[in-house]
Amino acid sequence: MLKNSLLGFFRQESSTGILLMLMTLLAMAVANSPLKGFYDAFLNTPVAVVIGHLTIAKPLLLWVNDGLMAVFFFMVGLEIKREMLEGELQDPRKVAVPAMAAVGGMLLPALFYAGFNWGNEAALKGWAIPSATDIAFALGILSLLGKRVPPVLKLFLLTLAIIDDLGAIVIIALFYTSGLSYLALGIVAVTILILCWMNRRGVTNNTAYVLIGIIMWTATLKSGVHATLAGVILGLFIPLKNNKASFHALEESLHAPVNHFILPLFAFVNTGIDFANVTLKDFTDSVTLGIVSGLFLGKQLGIFLFSWLAIRLGLGKLPEGVDWKMLYGVAILGGIGFTMSLFIGSLAFEGSADSGIAMADERMGILIGSLLSGIAGYLYLRGVTKRG
């Protein structure tokens, strides 16, 4: 009975969002309890891999953020490729509106954040934090409305979020790299050439691609470019046209471990906010306000206004069965940043404490902004849609 209930829960579209919320609450509960010492020790557990002269030694927290999250980005790369070759992203007319919406949903939040932090060079490093939408959370909340929302609305949000993820990947590659090693980058370039050659030669053995991908990930980790980008690149090179069954099987095999283990673990290790030293100033800090306003206001305005602009310019049209009220509800849900926002935040302010820079905890702004967007989006859509 329990087994069937658990299987039923994990099959639900909303299960990932629920797990992320539960693990976030658990992390904050542990971080503010007598178990805090164990939580900190868990995050800082040293883990090392040594192969000959190659050593990769990091605390467990960074193995999750740099290693396991590369698997998440690998799945994202596969999803982007599938959508480009078989899904919504292959039809320019269908993709124009969500693509414009994604651009607006990245641009306006960044402007909101910059407005609150202009002149503060250290704080401005976090300008991209509110620019990301969490696919799992946003779709999970939308699915709670059941038949109230038409399936094409979910498809619009999914397309928007995928393009948003692609934008976030580009932002990470361009703006959150440091201390480049050209030797390591050279090895990365060689692995990409090998992947390209394999793809063009019609190699369909996914295991061979993954083995080259592991070498690429290791070199990327040593290069100064964030290692998770190797996951995206690998995903884009996995062949699809002559390898459909294997490609879809690989993508499907990643959903459970990524959605039900990697992302919840990522949430657990990154959201343990210690409220012991939190004051009112932390809630009114420019970083916190910039993130909250970017997610809750910038996202919904950017997505909605740029969607309207795309339609006015004749680039596309509203999906059939979707009106402007529904679209605005989706725009509000776009403000759920969470996973990607937390990830970018960890990159933006990495080492701030070590360098003596006093920064507000960006996680607080992400949680508040995402929570406001989730609750407001759900209630608004529930009010403007009819029971199915």
Residue, then its C-alpha position, 0 to 999 in steps of 0.5 A: m500500500l505504502k509502495n503504491s502510494l510512493l510510486g503514485f506520488f513520484r509519478q505526479e508532475s508536482s512531485t519534484g516541486i514538493l520535494l524541493m520545498l520539503m528539503t528546503l524546509l528541512a535544511m532550514a530546520v536543521a540549520n536552526s537546531p542543535l544539529k547545525g554542527f552536523y549539517d555544517a560538517f556534512l556540507n564540508t565533508p572532504v571528498a577526493v578523487v585521485i587518479g595518478h597525478l590528477t587530484i580533485a579534492k572538494p567539500l561535499l557541497l561543491w561536489v553537489n554543485d559542480g558534479l551532481m548538478a552537471v548531470f542536471f545540466f546534461m538532462v537540460g541539454l538533452e531536453i533542449k536538443r529534443e525540443m529543437l529537433e522534435g518539439e516546440l522549438q523547431d517551429p519558429r512561429k510557435v517559439a517566437v512568443p515564449a522566446m521573446a517572453a524569456v528574453g524579457g523575463m531575463l532582462l527586466p529582473a536584471l534591471f530591477y536588481a541593478g536598480f537596487n544595487w547600482g554603485n555597489e560593485a560587489a552586490l552587482k555581481g548578483w545581477a543574474i540571480p533573479s533572471a532564472t525560472d525554475i521549471a520543476f517548481a513552476l510546472g508543479i504549481l501549474s499542474l496543481l490547477g489540473k484541468r483549469v488550465p489548458p495543456v497548451l499553457k503548460l507547453f508555453l511555460l515549458t518552452l519559456a523555461i527551457i529558453d530561459d535555462l539556455g539563457a542562464i547557461v550562456i550567462i554562466a559561461l560568459f560572466y561567471t568564469s575566473g582564473l582560466s587555464y588555457l591548457a585545460l580549455g585546450i583539452v575541453a576543445v579537443t573533447i568537443l571535437i571528438l564528440c563532434w566527430m563521433n556525432r558526424r560519423g554516426v556513433t550511437n553508443n551513448t556510453a562512449y559519449v558519456l566517457i568522453g563527457i567525463i573527461m570534458w567535465t574534469a578538464t572544464l572543472k580545472s579550466g575556470v569555466h564552470a564545470t556544469l556547462a560540460g553537461v549541457i555540451l554533452g547533452l547537445f552532442i548525443p545523437l537523436k535522428n538515428n538514435k531515437a529509442s536510445f536517446h529517449a531512453l537515456e533522457e527518461s532514465l535521468h528524470a527520476p535521479v535528477n528530479h527526485f534525488i539530485l535537485p532535492l539534495f541540491a536544495f538541502v545543501n544550499t538553503g540551510i539559512d541560519f536565522a540566529n543572526v538575521t535582523l530586519k536589515d537583512f530583509t531590507d538589504s539591497v541584495t535581498l530587495g533586488i532579488v525579490s523585486g526582480l523575481f516577483l515584479g521584474k519576471q512577470l512584467g518582463i514575460f508579459l510585456f515582451s509576449w505582448l510585444a512579440i504578438r503586436l509585431g506579428l512574430g506569433k500569436l497567443p496559444e489557442g485557448v489561452d487568453w491574456k489573463m492566463l498568460y499573465g498568470v504564467a508570467i507571475l509563475g515565471g518568478i519562481g527562480f529557486t534552483m537556477s537562481l540558487f546556483i547562480g547566487s552560489l557562483a556570484f558571491e562565491g568567496s565573498a565571506d573569505s574576502g571580507i565582503a559583507m553580503a546579505d544572504e542571497r538565498m533569503g531573497i530567492l526564497i521570498g521572491s519565489l514564494l511570493s511568485g508561486i502563491a500569487g501565481y497559483l491564486y491568480l490563475r485559480g481566480v481567472t480560470k474555470r474548474g475543468 
